[in-house]
Amino acid sequence: MAAVLSETSSAAAQAAEDAPARARRRRTAWRAAGFVVPVWVYVICFYVYPLVSNVRMGFQNYTVSSFYTGSAPFVGLANYRAIWHDPQFAQTVVNTVLFTVGSIVFQFCIGLALASFFRRIFPLNGVLRSLLLVPWLLPLVVSGTVWRWMFYNDSGVVNQTLLHLHLISQPIPWLVSTKMSLVAVTLVNIWVGIPFNMVILYGGLQAIPEQVYEAASIDGASAWQRFTRITLPLLRPVTLVVLTLGLIYTVKVFDVIMVVTQGGPANSSQTLTIYGYDLSFQQLAFGQGAAVGNLLILVAVVFAWIYLRAVREPEGRGR
């Protein structure tokens, strides 16, 4: 009997000791929820709901009257078939590919060259690197407007500079030529994206030990051999991340093209983002515009998957 009473009293004492611990755990859980729940509410309201609505709209005949009646009949793949058979679609895809590839190649090459240059120690190194971040920090609407002025046919700075340097004999119609408009917006986007590539690649270069280069120099390796056999292989994880993020950003570029050329003339600089905007807000074909947006989402998801693989592979090799 005494043993039973002893066990009962010790269990009661243990329960009394556990009560404050459970209360602390509950308070900790409520505090954690106070931080997590607002984030999830924000994500659901501003990311998940618009994404789901856009995907659903791509399969509906959504018109202006749908905003008032709430009726948008399900049409299956009709919107996708409509944009597939649109004569503008093929040229728009080609423009998007040219714009994306041209931007990525030059952004990466110039960014890597600048990162390699700033890896050296010289006076005002930090000041110059900071100044090169200005294109990245400026609002894209401001950058696009300034470049539009610079590309003007007669009074633009670009043409005047090229004429004074005797590189051209007559002004180039950057904004009104169907052959040059895509080149113009690509140049602007390259200018905007170089700082991002430079900063990320510069960080990757800083992580490469200097002793590796010194050992290669002692072995007689030239500058080109050090670059191709040391820098590029060791920079591969960072390169994959930079290229993937650059692809995701460039495919969805809208404001630069809209400010500089509005996709013209004659849709010569129109990409998928401008095409989707035109369908939704100019032609009021909301279902087709949503279908174009869904295609862009699919492309972004593919590139995001590549990005995650690029991030995880180095971690896997390090284990």
N, C-alpha and C positions, 0 to 999 in steps of 0.2 A: 504493500500500500504506500509505504514511504517512497519507494522507487517511482511509482506512478505519479505521485504528487511532485516529486523532484523533476521528472521529465515534463510534466505539465507546466510547472513554473518556469523551467528553462525555455520551453517553446514560447510561452507568453513573453518572456524577456527578449527572446530573439525577434518575435513579431514586433515588439515595441521598438527594438533597435532598427528593424528594417523599414518601419513606417517613415521616418525622416528621409531615408535613402530613396524610397519610392516617390516621395513628394518632390525631392530634388530632381529626380529623373523626369517627372512629369513637367516640372517647371522648365527644365532644359529642353524637353521636347516642344513645349509651347513656344519658347524663345526661337528655336530653330524653325518652327513653322511660321513664326512671324517674319522671318527673313525669306523663307523659301516660297511661301504662298503668293506674296506680291509679284515675285519674279515669274512664277507660273501663270498668274493671271495676265501679266503683261505679254508673255509669250503667246498664250492662247488667243488673246484679243487682237494682237497686232501682227502675229505671224501665222499661227495655225488656222485661225478663222479665215483670214484673207486667202491663204493658200488653198484651203478646202473649197472656198467659194469660187475661186478662179478655176480650179479643176472641174467643179460641177458646171460652171457656166460654159466651159468649153464643149460640153455635150448638150447644150440647150440652145434653143432659138431665142436668144435674149435680145430684145429690142427696147426702144424708148418707152413703149407702152407697158413693158414689163415692170418698170419702176412704179407705175401707178396701179396696175391690176395685180401684180405679183405673179402673173402667169407667164411661164417660159417653158414651152413644150420641149420634151426630151427628143433630140434628133440624132442621137448616136454619134457616128463619125462624120456627119454631114459637114460640120464646120471644118474639119480637117481635110475632107475631100475638096471643099471649096477653095481653101488656100493652096492646096496642092496643085489644082488646075488653074490657079490665078497666074497669068503671064508674068506678073511682077515677082512672084515667089522665087523662081529659079535665080533671077538676077540678084535678088536680095540676099539669098544664101551665099552666092558667089562674093558679093560685096562684103558680107559678114566675115567670110573666111579670109579674104584678102586683107581686110581691115585688122582682123585679129592676128593673123600670122605676121603681117608687116609690123604691127605695133610690138608684138612680143619679141621678135627677133632683134629689132633695133634697140628696144628698151633694155633687153638683157645684155647685148653686146656693149652698148655704151655704158650701162650701169656697171658691168664687170670691169671695163677699162678704167672708169673713174674710181671704183673701189680699189683696184690694184694700184692706181696712182696715189691715192690718199693713204695707202698702207705705209708709204714712206714717210719719214719724219722730216719736215721742213717748216720754216716759219709761216705762220698764218694758216696752217693746215686745218685747224678746227674752225676758223672763221670762214674759210672757203667752203668747207663741207656744210656749214650752217646756211650759207647763202644759196647753195644748190638745193636746199630743201624748200625754198620758196614756192616753186611750181606745185609742189605737193600740198602745201599749206593753204594756198589761195583757193577760194571757192571756184568751182569749175565754171560757173556762169561768168565770173569775172575773167577768168583765163580765156574762155571761148570768145567773149566780147572783144577783148584786147587783140586776140589773134585774128578775129574777123576784120578789125580795122587794119591790122598789119597786112592782110591779104588783099586789100582793095587794089583794083587794077591800076589806077593812075597815081594815087596818093599813098599807097601802102608802103610801109618800110621795107618789106621783103623785096618787092620789085625794084624799088629805088636803090637798095643796096646791091642787088644783082646787076642792075644796069651800070652803076658806078664802078663795079669790079669788072665790067665787060664780060660777064659770064653769060648774059643774054643780050640780044639785040633789040627786043621789044618786050613790053610787059606781059607777064603770064596771067591769063584769066583764071586765077585760082578758084574763085567762087562761082563763076558763070560758065565754066567749061565742063562738059560731061566727062572729059578725060582727066581733068585735074582736081575736081571737087573731092573725090575719094582720097587722093594723095594729100590734099590740104588737111582734111580731118584726121588722117593717119599721122601726119606730122605733128599736129596739135596733141594728139593722144600720146605720141612718143615723148614729147616734151613733158607732159604731165606725169608719165609713169617712170621716167628715168630716176628720180630721187628715191622712189620706193625700192627699185632694184638695187641701186647703189648702197642704200643703208643696210638692207638684208645681206647682200653679198659681202659688204665690208665687215659685218659682224662675223660671217663665216670665215673670211680670210684671217681675221684676228685670232680665231681659234686654232689655226694651223701653227704648230711650233716653228719658230725661226731656226731651230737647230737642224730641222729636216732640210731646209734650203742650204744651210751652211755645209752640211755633209755632202749634198749633191754637188755643190760648187767645188768642194775639195776633190770629188771624184771626176771632175771635168765636165759636168753637165752644163750645157748652154742655157741661156735665159729661156729660150723656146722649149727646151727639154724639161726644164724645171716647171714651166707653166703647164705643159701637156701631161707630164708624168707625175707631178706632185699636186699642183694647185687644182686642176680639174677633177682628178679622182677623189681627193679629200674634200672637195667642195660639192660633190655630187648630191648628198642629202639636202643641202641648202638650195642647190640649183633646182631640184625637183619641186621643192616647196615654192620657190619664187616663180617658176614657170607655171605651176598649177594655179596659184593664186592670181597670177597675171592673166591667165586664160579666163578664169571665172569673172574677174573684173572687166576684162576687155569685151567679152561676149555681150555683157549687159550694159555697155556704155550707151548713155542716152543724151545727157545734157550737153556734152561737147559737140556732138553732131547736130543737135537741135539748135544750138546757139550759132554755130558757124555756118551751116548750109541748110538746115531744116530738111536734110535728106535729098535736096535737089542739087543741080537742076535736072529735071526729068527723072527723078529718083535715082540718079547716078551715084549718090553717096548714101543711099538708104540701106540701113541694116535691119535685122529682125526686130530690134527694139523700136526703131522709128516706124517700121511696117506695122507692128502691133498697135502702136499709138495711133497711127493713121486710120486703121480699121475701126478702132474703138471710139475715137473722139472726133474724127473727121467724117468717116462714112457711117458712123453709129452702128456698125456691125459688131456688137459687143461679144457675141459668141465666137466669131472668127478671131477677134482680137485676143480673147481669152485663150483660144487654141494656140495662137502664136506664143503667148506667154507661157503656156504649158510646155511647149517645145523648148523654150529657153530654160524653164525649170528643170526639164529632163537633162539638158546639157550641163547645167550647173551641178546637178546631182552626180552625174558621171565624173565631172572634174573634182567635185568634193570627195568622192570615193577614192580617186587617184591621190588626192592630197592626204587623206588619212592613211593610205598605204605608204605614201612617201614619208610620213611622220613616224609611223610605227616600225617600219623596216629597220632603221638605224637602232631603235630601242631593242628590237628582237636580236640583232646581231651583237649588241652589247651584253646580252645576258649569257 
